[in-house]
Amino acid sequence: MGQPEMQPEGRSQDRWGEGAAGPWPGDPAGREFPLGNWGDPATRLDELYRWVERGALDTAAWYLADRAWKRRCAWTLRAGTAAGALTGAALPLLDLTGVADGSTAWGYLALLLAVACVAGDRYFGMTSGWMRDLATAQALQRRLQTFQFDWASECIREVLGPAEGTASEAAERCLTVLRRFSEDVTELVRVETADWMVEFRSGGAPLGVRTAVAGEGRPESSPPHGRFPAPQGPARPNMPRQRPPDPR
């Protein structure tokens, strides 16, 4: 089983431009599972690796693209908040000193603009949204890097010749690596979507930022990276111990 390329050709720039490589993350339609001939298991496993890796790369690219416009909107609203607060505090002082008579009313309007920017940022979730997108993309990239090293470890074991196990067990371990990583990506997307729904309903602090930063896309019961348990065979029967004959 040869080591596949880490960056397959045909990588799309974003999920909205031409040549997009599938549905957006969390789309109920999902992605079509590639069907092929298992007559050559090594080639087939390489195809599955590229399919799983491509899904993770596209998902991370989607979150980074979604982060960009949310970040611009968030900075615009924050700039409006700061400008409105400063203007609302300065105009009444200028009115009191006689520099700008009758400017107090405009100061109240500026304060109202600042409050509107804060409310708009909180209601539409721009600041929390781009932070959540960035945290999820970083968690995906971190998990992808671990997955690539795990896959390289399995490829090296196959090239050097496994000291134990058969070819079917080696293929089973590779499929376990692919399936576990695919489940990790799905779990990260599910957690981010669930936190977005909670924030949209209650307007509370986003939980997904803390979850994605902590890298809790996978339960703690997962085996250590790079070590995959071999299939357990039938239990070895225990033979009863016999006493040595007594010397006479």
Contacts in CASP RR format, 6 or more apart in sequence:
PFRMAT RR
TARGET T0000
AUTHOR 0000-0000-0000
METHOD contacts of the structure
MODEL  1
MGQPEMQPEGRSQDRWGEGAAGPWPGDPAGREFPLGNWGDPATRLDELYR
WVERGALDTAAWYLADRAWKRRCAWTLRAGTAAGALTGAALPLLDLTGVA
DGSTAWGYLALLLAVACVAGDRYFGMTSGWMRDLATAQALQRRLQTFQFD
WASECIREVLGPAEGTASEAAERCLTVLRRFSEDVTELVRVETADWMVEF
RSGGAPLGVRTAVAGEGRPESSPPHGRFPAPQGPARPNMPRQRPPDPR
1 41 0 8 1.000
1 42 0 8 1.000
1 45 0 8 1.000
1 46 0 8 1.000
1 154 0 8 1.000
1 155 0 8 1.000
1 158 0 8 1.000
1 159 0 8 1.000
1 170 0 8 1.000
1 174 0 8 1.000
2 42 0 8 1.000
2 46 0 8 1.000
2 155 0 8 1.000
2 158 0 8 1.000
2 159 0 8 1.000
3 152 0 8 1.000
3 155 0 8 1.000
4 46 0 8 1.000
4 49 0 8 1.000
4 50 0 8 1.000
4 151 0 8 1.000
5 50 0 8 1.000
6 53 0 8 1.000
6 148 0 8 1.000
8 50 0 8 1.000
8 53 0 8 1.000
8 54 0 8 1.000
10 21 0 8 1.000
11 21 0 8 1.000
11 54 0 8 1.000
11 57 0 8 1.000
12 19 0 8 1.000
12 20 0 8 1.000
12 21 0 8 1.000
12 58 0 8 1.000
12 61 0 8 1.000
13 61 0 8 1.000
14 20 0 8 1.000
14 61 0 8 1.000
14 62 0 8 1.000
14 65 0 8 1.000
15 21 0 8 1.000
15 22 0 8 1.000
15 24 0 8 1.000
15 58 0 8 1.000
15 61 0 8 1.000
15 62 0 8 1.000
15 65 0 8 1.000
16 65 0 8 1.000
20 58 0 8 1.000
21 54 0 8 1.000
21 55 0 8 1.000
21 58 0 8 1.000
22 31 0 8 1.000
22 58 0 8 1.000
23 29 0 8 1.000
23 30 0 8 1.000
23 31 0 8 1.000
24 62 0 8 1.000
25 59 0 8 1.000
25 62 0 8 1.000
25 63 0 8 1.000
25 189 0 8 1.000
26 189 0 8 1.000
26 190 0 8 1.000
26 193 0 8 1.000
31 51 0 8 1.000
31 55 0 8 1.000
33 51 0 8 1.000
34 47 0 8 1.000
34 48 0 8 1.000
34 51 0 8 1.000
36 44 0 8 1.000
36 47 0 8 1.000
37 44 0 8 1.000
38 44 0 8 1.000
41 167 0 8 1.000
41 171 0 8 1.000
45 171 0 8 1.000
45 174 0 8 1.000
45 175 0 8 1.000
45 178 0 8 1.000
48 175 0 8 1.000
48 178 0 8 1.000
49 151 0 8 1.000
49 178 0 8 1.000
52 147 0 8 1.000
52 178 0 8 1.000
52 181 0 8 1.000
52 182 0 8 1.000
53 144 0 8 1.000
53 147 0 8 1.000
53 148 0 8 1.000
55 185 0 8 1.000
56 140 0 8 1.000
56 143 0 8 1.000
56 144 0 8 1.000
56 147 0 8 1.000
56 181 0 8 1.000
56 185 0 8 1.000
57 144 0 8 1.000
59 140 0 8 1.000
59 185 0 8 1.000
59 189 0 8 1.000
60 137 0 8 1.000
60 140 0 8 1.000
60 141 0 8 1.000
60 144 0 8 1.000
63 133 0 8 1.000
63 134 0 8 1.000
63 136 0 8 1.000
63 137 0 8 1.000
63 140 0 8 1.000
63 192 0 8 1.000
64 133 0 8 1.000
64 134 0 8 1.000
64 137 0 8 1.000
66 130 0 8 1.000
66 133 0 8 1.000
67 129 0 8 1.000
67 130 0 8 1.000
67 133 0 8 1.000
67 134 0 8 1.000
67 137 0 8 1.000
68 130 0 8 1.000
70 125 0 8 1.000
70 126 0 8 1.000
70 129 0 8 1.000
70 130 0 8 1.000
70 133 0 8 1.000
71 126 0 8 1.000
71 130 0 8 1.000
73 124 0 8 1.000
73 126 0 8 1.000
74 121 0 8 1.000
74 125 0 8 1.000
74 126 0 8 1.000
74 127 0 8 1.000
74 129 0 8 1.000
74 130 0 8 1.000
77 117 0 8 1.000
77 118 0 8 1.000
77 120 0 8 1.000
77 121 0 8 1.000
77 126 0 8 1.000
77 127 0 8 1.000
78 117 0 8 1.000
78 121 0 8 1.000
78 127 0 8 1.000
80 113 0 8 1.000
80 114 0 8 1.000
80 117 0 8 1.000
81 114 0 8 1.000
81 117 0 8 1.000
81 118 0 8 1.000
81 121 0 8 1.000
82 114 0 8 1.000
83 110 0 8 1.000
83 114 0 8 1.000
84 110 0 8 1.000
84 111 0 8 1.000
84 113 0 8 1.000
84 114 0 8 1.000
84 117 0 8 1.000
85 110 0 8 1.000
85 111 0 8 1.000
85 114 0 8 1.000
87 106 0 8 1.000
87 107 0 8 1.000
87 110 0 8 1.000
88 106 0 8 1.000
88 107 0 8 1.000
88 108 0 8 1.000
88 110 0 8 1.000
88 111 0 8 1.000
88 114 0 8 1.000
91 100 0 8 1.000
91 103 0 8 1.000
91 104 0 8 1.000
91 106 0 8 1.000
91 107 0 8 1.000
91 110 0 8 1.000
92 103 0 8 1.000
92 104 0 8 1.000
92 107 0 8 1.000
94 100 0 8 1.000
94 103 0 8 1.000
95 101 0 8 1.000
95 102 0 8 1.000
95 103 0 8 1.000
95 104 0 8 1.000
120 126 0 8 1.000
121 127 0 8 1.000
122 203 0 8 1.000
123 203 0 8 1.000
125 199 0 8 1.000
128 199 0 8 1.000
128 205 0 8 1.000
128 206 0 8 1.000
128 209 0 8 1.000
129 196 0 8 1.000
129 206 0 8 1.000
131 206 0 8 1.000
131 209 0 8 1.000
132 192 0 8 1.000
132 195 0 8 1.000
132 196 0 8 1.000
132 206 0 8 1.000
132 208 0 8 1.000
132 209 0 8 1.000
132 212 0 8 1.000
133 192 0 8 1.000
135 208 0 8 1.000
135 209 0 8 1.000
135 212 0 8 1.000
135 213 0 8 1.000
136 188 0 8 1.000
136 189 0 8 1.000
136 192 0 8 1.000
136 208 0 8 1.000
136 212 0 8 1.000
138 212 0 8 1.000
138 213 0 8 1.000
139 188 0 8 1.000
139 212 0 8 1.000
139 213 0 8 1.000
139 215 0 8 1.000
139 217 0 8 1.000
140 185 0 8 1.000
140 188 0 8 1.000
142 215 0 8 1.000
143 181 0 8 1.000
143 184 0 8 1.000
143 185 0 8 1.000
143 188 0 8 1.000
143 215 0 8 1.000
143 217 0 8 1.000
143 218 0 8 1.000
144 181 0 8 1.000
146 225 0 8 1.000
147 177 0 8 1.000
147 181 0 8 1.000
147 184 0 8 1.000
149 225 0 8 1.000
149 226 0 8 1.000
150 177 0 8 1.000
150 181 0 8 1.000
150 225 0 8 1.000
150 226 0 8 1.000
150 228 0 8 1.000
151 174 0 8 1.000
151 177 0 8 1.000
153 226 0 8 1.000
154 170 0 8 1.000
154 173 0 8 1.000
154 174 0 8 1.000
154 177 0 8 1.000
154 228 0 8 1.000
157 170 0 8 1.000
158 170 0 8 1.000
162 170 0 8 1.000
164 230 0 8 1.000
165 230 0 8 1.000
169 230 0 8 1.000
169 231 0 8 1.000
172 231 0 8 1.000
173 228 0 8 1.000
173 230 0 8 1.000
176 228 0 8 1.000
177 228 0 8 1.000
180 218 0 8 1.000
180 222 0 8 1.000
183 218 0 8 1.000
184 217 0 8 1.000
184 218 0 8 1.000
187 217 0 8 1.000
187 218 0 8 1.000
188 212 0 8 1.000
188 217 0 8 1.000
191 208 0 8 1.000
191 211 0 8 1.000
191 212 0 8 1.000
191 216 0 8 1.000
191 217 0 8 1.000
192 208 0 8 1.000
192 212 0 8 1.000
195 206 0 8 1.000
195 207 0 8 1.000
195 208 0 8 1.000
195 209 0 8 1.000
195 211 0 8 1.000
196 206 0 8 1.000
198 204 0 8 1.000
198 207 0 8 1.000
199 205 0 8 1.000
199 206 0 8 1.000
199 207 0 8 1.000
211 217 0 8 1.000
223 229 0 8 1.000
END
